[in-house]
């Protein structure tokens, strides 16, 4: 997730009544502004991080985590990193199983006369693979290749966990460190639903946009939005993960509302860790947090498994939670990497597991929420949830052969997979470690 300087938007809108009535629309109400149609060429999926990172101390109040280090053979540098959960290299027995309390706050967002309610997508999110249990041994569909990452055939996924009921992040971590099958290693999320919070977006900080499939969504200035989330997380429990959930609220960067769209971010805030701050008495806190939008099918995903097929429903949620787990304090740095699958991030040195594989994903679970047609009558929803693929630590660390992660579905020279999807990820850059810029 590339860090960016966040600008402000100053806009003028027309007052035109637009009634939203489509069953597939995420919004309710009567719009007071004419939604601007955004071209698919401008509709990019982006993510970012919030905060400057933090270095937790042994006495820090924060989420359970462990520290490790790996030598990158490409440049001879040993990189250290914090990750959530138990240390897979040293834990034993029940100590390998960690559960993190996850406090979900639905956000009710009012923009241009329309209401986008996180409460509407709460049940669907709780029923999704992110929190519900599924078997990750196989998947019916997965992303096919370039240029437009459409739907392709599925097959074996995390084959060594076949028959084991897991949450998505648990399955991801187990595969990343080859703690599959009968392993006691787990990273589970226990959801706690908090009261919803209403956010009214001023007209100079947010607009309505409409996709080429007729789906209307909120487009809010990222600087203004980040301030709202940081204000909320300042009241959170540092030992929990606060997750702020929205429905089809996306963000633009700078003044151009079509410089869009950020679909989620995660971050951290430290209190009492150096910098002259006091009063912590050795019990400082580091608050981690994440915001992500449940993405309506007709925003990105084209009809009938076409372009950006997997970029819908919990794609952003899965992205942010996976990146929180692998980089909770937003300070895991690696040798700079660049991939043609995510040119929007350029050359970056951050260990962010979702960035290289945005829009690449697979089908899992049964989704019954908002599975009707798009407003233009086309059909993007397909009855499944669409988690994102996630890149594993050995990819960033240039580890080959990879004896850390679950082996690929078919025998390979590098042995272990570099992403959760393994052989199902169609891009050759994920059959081998990352390459430099």
C-alpha positions in Angstrom: 0.0 0.0 0.0 1.8 3.1 -1.2 1.9 6.0 1.2 0.6 9.2 -0.3 0.3 12.9 0.6 -3.4 13.4 0.9 -4.9 16.5 -0.7 -8.2 18.3 -0.4 -11.2 18.6 -2.8 -13.0 21.8 -3.5 -16.0 21.1 -5.7 -19.3 22.7 -6.9 -22.3 20.4 -7.4 -25.7 20.9 -9.1 -28.9 20.2 -7.2 -30.8 17.7 -9.3 -33.3 15.1 -7.9 -32.3 11.6 -8.7 -34.3 8.8 -7.2 -32.4 5.5 -6.6 -34.7 2.5 -7.0 -32.7 -0.3 -8.4 -32.5 -3.4 -6.2 -28.8 -3.7 -7.0 -28.0 -0.2 -5.9 -26.1 0.2 -2.6 -27.7 3.5 -1.8 -31.1 4.6 -0.5 -32.8 7.9 -0.8 -33.2 10.7 -3.3 -30.0 12.2 -4.6 -29.6 16.0 -4.6 -26.7 15.8 -7.1 -26.5 14.3 -10.5 -24.1 11.3 -10.3 -21.1 11.7 -12.6 -20.4 8.7 -14.8 -16.8 7.5 -14.4 -15.2 5.6 -17.2 -13.9 2.1 -16.6 -10.5 3.4 -17.6 -10.5 5.7 -14.6 -12.0 3.2 -12.2 -8.8 1.8 -10.6 -8.8 -0.2 -7.4 -6.3 1.3 -4.9 -5.4 0.9 -1.2 -3.2 2.8 1.1 -1.9 2.9 4.7 -2.6 5.5 7.4 -0.1 6.6 10.0 3.7 6.6 10.2 4.2 3.2 11.7 5.1 2.2 15.2 7.7 0.0 17.0 5.9 -1.8 19.8 7.8 -2.6 23.0 7.3 -5.8 25.1 5.1 -3.8 27.4 3.0 -2.3 24.7 -0.8 -2.8 24.7 -1.7 -3.9 21.3 -2.7 -7.0 19.3 -0.9 -10.3 19.8 2.1 -10.4 17.5 5.5 -11.9 16.9 8.8 -10.6 15.4 10.9 -12.4 12.8 13.7 -11.7 10.4 14.8 -13.1 7.0 17.9 -12.7 4.9 17.1 -11.5 1.4 19.7 -13.3 -0.8 19.3 -10.8 -3.6 20.8 -7.9 -1.7 22.2 -9.5 1.4 20.1 -7.5 3.8 18.3 -9.1 6.7 14.8 -7.6 7.1 12.8 -7.7 10.3 9.0 -7.8 10.5 6.1 -8.0 12.9 3.1 -10.2 12.2 -0.1 -10.9 14.1 -0.6 -14.1 15.9 1.8 -16.7 17.3 5.3 -17.3 16.0 5.0 -20.2 13.6 8.7 -21.0 14.1 8.6 -21.5 17.8 5.1 -21.9 19.2 3.8 -25.3 20.4 0.4 -26.8 21.2 -2.4 -24.5 22.2 -0.1 -21.5 22.3 -0.1 -21.6 18.5 -3.8 -20.7 18.4 -4.5 -17.0 18.7 -7.9 -15.3 18.5 -8.1 -11.5 18.0 -11.3 -9.7 19.0 -12.5 -7.8 16.0 -14.8 -4.8 16.7 -16.9 -4.1 13.7 -18.4 -0.6 13.4 -20.8 -0.2 10.5 -20.6 3.4 9.1 -23.8 5.0 7.8 -22.6 7.5 5.2 -24.7 10.3 3.8 -23.5 11.8 0.5 -25.4 14.0 -1.9 -28.8 13.0 -0.5 -28.1 9.3 -0.6 -27.4 6.9 2.3 -24.8 4.2 2.0 -25.2 2.1 5.2 -22.6 -0.3 6.5 -25.4 -1.9 8.5 -26.9 -3.1 5.2 -23.8 -5.2 4.4 -23.0 -6.3 8.0 -24.9 -9.6 7.9 -23.3 -10.5 4.5 -19.9 -9.7 5.8 -20.3 -11.8 8.9 -21.6 -14.7 6.7 -18.6 -14.3 4.4 -15.4 -16.4 4.4 -13.8 -13.6 6.4 -15.7 -14.7 9.6 -17.6 -17.8 8.7 -16.0 -21.3 8.3 -15.2 -22.8 4.9 -13.2 -25.6 3.4 -10.2 -24.2 1.5 -9.2 -27.4 -0.2 -10.6 -26.2 -3.5 -12.5 -23.4 -5.2 -15.0 -23.5 -8.1 -13.6 -20.4 -9.8 -10.5 -18.3 -9.8 -9.1 -15.3 -11.7 -7.8 -16.0 -15.2 -5.0 -14.1 -16.8 -4.2 -10.8 -18.5 -5.3 -8.4 -19.7 -8.5 -8.0 -17.8 -8.4 -10.7 -15.0 -11.8 -12.3 -15.8 -13.3 -15.4 -14.2 -11.6 -18.7 -15.0 -11.8 -22.3 -13.8 -11.0 -23.2 -10.2 -9.4 -26.3 -8.8 -7.2 -27.2 -5.8 -6.6 -24.3 -3.5 -5.0 -25.0 -0.1 -5.0 -28.7 -0.8 -3.3 -29.7 2.5 -6.1 -28.1 4.5 -8.9 -29.9 2.6 -11.6 -31.0 5.0 -10.6 -28.4 7.6 -13.1 -25.7 8.4 -11.3 -22.3 8.6 -11.8 -18.6 8.4 -10.2 -16.9 5.5 -7.3 -15.2 7.3 -6.7 -18.4 9.3 -6.4 -20.4 6.0 -4.1 -17.7 4.6 -1.7 -17.7 7.5 -1.7 -21.5 7.8 -0.8 -21.8 4.1 1.8 -19.0 4.4 3.8 -20.9 7.0 2.8 -24.5 5.9 0.9 -25.1 9.1 -1.9 -27.0 7.5 -3.8 -30.2 8.1 -3.7 -31.2 11.7 -1.6 -28.3 12.8 -2.7 -26.4 15.9 -1.6 -23.1 14.3 -4.5 -20.7 13.9 -5.2 -17.0 13.6 -8.9 -16.5 14.2 -11.0 -13.3 14.3 -13.9 -13.1 16.8 -16.4 -10.5 15.6 -18.0 -8.0 17.9 -20.6 -5.7 16.4 -20.6 -2.2 17.8 -23.3 0.4 17.3 -23.3 2.1 13.9 -21.9 5.5 13.5 -23.3 8.1 11.1 -21.0 10.2 9.0 -22.4 13.2 7.0 -20.1 14.1 4.1 -20.0 17.8 3.3 -20.7 18.6 -0.4 -17.2 19.8 -0.9 -15.7 16.5 0.4 -17.7 13.9 -1.5 -19.7 13.3 -4.7 -21.8 10.5 -6.3 -20.3 8.5 -9.1 -21.9 6.0 -11.4 -20.2 3.1 -13.0 -20.6 2.0 -16.6 -23.1 -0.6 -15.3 -25.2 2.0 -13.7 -24.2 1.4 -10.1 -24.0 4.5 -8.0 -21.5 4.8 -5.3 -20.0 7.4 -2.9 -16.7 9.0 -3.8 -15.2 10.8 -0.8 -12.0 12.8 -0.4 -9.4 10.5 1.2 -7.8 13.2 3.5 -11.2 14.1 5.0 -12.2 10.5 5.3 -9.0 9.4 7.0 -9.5 12.1 9.6 -12.9 10.6 10.4 -11.6 7.1 10.8 -8.7 8.3 12.9 -11.0 10.1 15.2 -13.1 6.9 15.7 -10.1 4.6 16.2 -8.7 6.9 18.9 -11.5 5.5 21.2 -10.8 1.9 20.4 -9.3 -1.0 22.4 -5.7 -1.4 21.4 -5.8 -5.2 22.0 -8.6 -5.5 19.5 -8.8 -4.9 15.7 -11.3 -2.2 15.0 -12.9 -2.7 11.5 -14.9 0.2 10.1 -17.3 -1.2 7.5 -18.9 0.8 4.7 -21.1 -0.1 1.7 -19.7 1.1 -1.6 -18.0 4.2 -0.2 -14.8 4.7 -2.1 -12.2 7.5 -2.0 -10.5 9.8 -4.4 -7.0 11.3 -4.0 -6.5 15.1 -4.5 -9.0 17.4 -6.2 -9.9 15.2 -9.2 -12.9 13.0 -8.2 -12.0 10.6 -10.9 -8.5 9.9 -9.4 -10.3 7.0 -7.9 -10.8 4.7 -6.1 -9.3 3.7 -2.8 -11.3 0.8 -1.5 -9.7 0.3 1.9 -6.8 1.1 4.2 -5.3 -0.1 7.4 -3.1 1.8 9.8 -1.7 2.3 13.3 -1.4 4.9 15.9 1.0 4.9 18.9 0.5 6.6 22.2 3.3 7.0 24.7 6.0 5.4 22.6 8.9 7.9 22.7 8.7 11.3 21.1 8.5 13.0 24.5 5.0 11.6 25.2 4.6 10.4 28.8 2.1 9.1 31.3 2.1 5.5 29.9 4.1 4.1 32.8 5.6 1.4 30.6 2.1 0.5 29.3 1.9 2.5 26.1 -0.6 1.5 23.4 -0.4 0.9 19.7 -3.8 1.0 18.1 -4.1 -0.9 14.8 -7.2 -0.5 12.7 -8.7 -1.0 9.2 -11.4 0.5 7.1 -12.8 -1.3 4.0 -15.8 -1.1 1.8 -18.1 -3.9 0.8 -18.0 -3.3 -3.0 -21.3 -3.7 -4.9 -20.9 -6.1 -7.9 -21.7 -3.6 -10.6 -19.0 -1.1 -9.7 -15.9 -2.9 -10.9 -16.9 -6.4 -12.0 -18.1 -6.6 -15.5 -21.0 -8.9 -16.5 -20.8 -12.6 -16.7 -17.4 -13.1 -15.2 -15.7 -10.5 -17.3 -13.1 -7.8 -16.4 -12.3 -7.4 -12.7 -14.6 -10.4 -12.0 -13.3 -10.8 -8.4 -13.4 -7.2 -7.4 -16.7 -7.3 -5.6 -18.2 -7.9 -2.1 -15.5 -8.7 0.5 -12.5 -8.2 -1.9 -11.4 -5.0 -0.1 -12.2 -6.4 3.4 -10.0 -9.5 2.8 -7.2 -7.3 1.4 -7.1 -5.1 4.4 -7.3 -7.8 7.0 -4.6 -9.8 5.3 -2.3 -6.8 5.2 -3.1 -5.9 8.8 -2.1 -9.4 9.8 1.2 -9.4 7.9 2.1 -5.7 8.6 0.1 -4.6 11.7 2.3 -1.6 12.6 2.8 -0.4 9.0 6.6 -0.6 9.2 7.5 -3.9 7.6 9.9 -2.8 4.9 11.5 -5.0 2.2 13.6 -4.8 -0.9 11.7 -2.6 -3.4 9.5 -4.6 -5.7 7.5 -3.9 -8.8 4.9 -6.0 -10.6 2.9 -5.6 -13.8 -0.2 -6.8 -12.1 -0.3 -3.7 -9.9 1.3 -0.8 -11.8 -0.6 1.7 -9.7 1.7 1.1 -6.8 4.9 1.8 -8.8 8.2 0.8 -7.1 7.5 0.2 -3.4 9.4 -1.2 -0.4 6.4 -2.1 1.8 5.5 -5.6 2.8 1.8 -5.3 1.9 0.5 -8.7 0.9 -2.6 -7.6 -1.1 -1.1 -4.8 -3.2 0.6 -7.0 -5.9 -2.6 -9.0 -6.4 -5.5 -6.4 -6.4 -8.4 -7.8 -8.4 -7.0 -11.3 -8.4 -9.1 -13.7 -6.4 -11.3 -16.8 -6.1 -14.8 -17.9 -5.3 -15.7 -19.2 -1.8 -18.9 -19.5 0.2 -22.4 -18.7 -0.8 -23.5 -15.1 -1.1 -27.2 -14.3 -1.1 -26.9 -10.6 -0.6 -27.7 -8.2 -3.5 -27.1 -10.9 -6.1 -29.6 -9.4 -8.6 -28.8 -7.7 -11.8 -26.9 -4.4 -12.2 -29.0 -1.3 -12.7 -28.4 -1.6 -16.5 -29.8 -5.1 -16.5 -26.5 -6.9 -16.9 -25.3 -9.5 -14.3 -22.1 -9.2 -12.4 -23.0 -11.0 -9.1 -22.6 -14.8 -9.3 -23.7 -16.2 -5.9 -20.2 -16.4 -4.4 -17.9 -14.3 -2.3 -14.7 -13.1 -3.9 -11.7 -13.1 -1.5 -8.5 -11.6 -2.8 -5.4 -13.7 -3.4 -2.6 -12.8 -1.0 1.2 -12.7 -1.5 3.3 -14.6 1.0 6.4 -13.5 2.9 8.9 -15.6 0.8 7.9 -13.7 -2.3 9.0 -10.4 -0.7 12.1 -11.9 0.8 13.3 -13.5 -2.6 13.4 -16.9 -1.0 14.0 -19.7 -3.4 13.5 -22.5 -2.9 10.5 -21.7 -0.7 10.4 -24.2 2.1 8.4 -21.8 4.3 4.9 -22.0 2.7 2.5 -24.7 1.7 3.8 -26.5 -1.4 2.2 -25.6 -4.8 -0.6 -27.8 -6.0 1.6 -29.4 -8.6 5.4 -30.0 -8.0 7.5 -27.0 -8.8 11.2 -26.1 -8.7 10.6 -23.5 -6.0 8.6 -26.1 -3.9 6.4 -23.7 -1.9 3.7 -21.3 -3.3 4.3 -17.5 -3.3 0.6 -16.6 -3.0 -2.4 -18.3 -1.4 -3.8 -19.3 -4.8 -0.5 -20.9 -5.8 -0.9 -22.5 -9.2 -4.4 -20.9 -9.6 -2.7 -17.4 -9.8 -2.2 -17.2 -13.6 0.6 -14.7 -13.6 4.3 -15.9 -14.0 5.6 -13.3 -11.6 4.1 -15.2 -8.7 5.7 -18.5 -9.7 9.0 -17.0 -8.4 10.1 -14.4 -5.9 9.6 -10.7 -6.4 11.9 -8.8 -8.8 13.3 -5.3 -8.3 12.5 -2.0 -9.8 
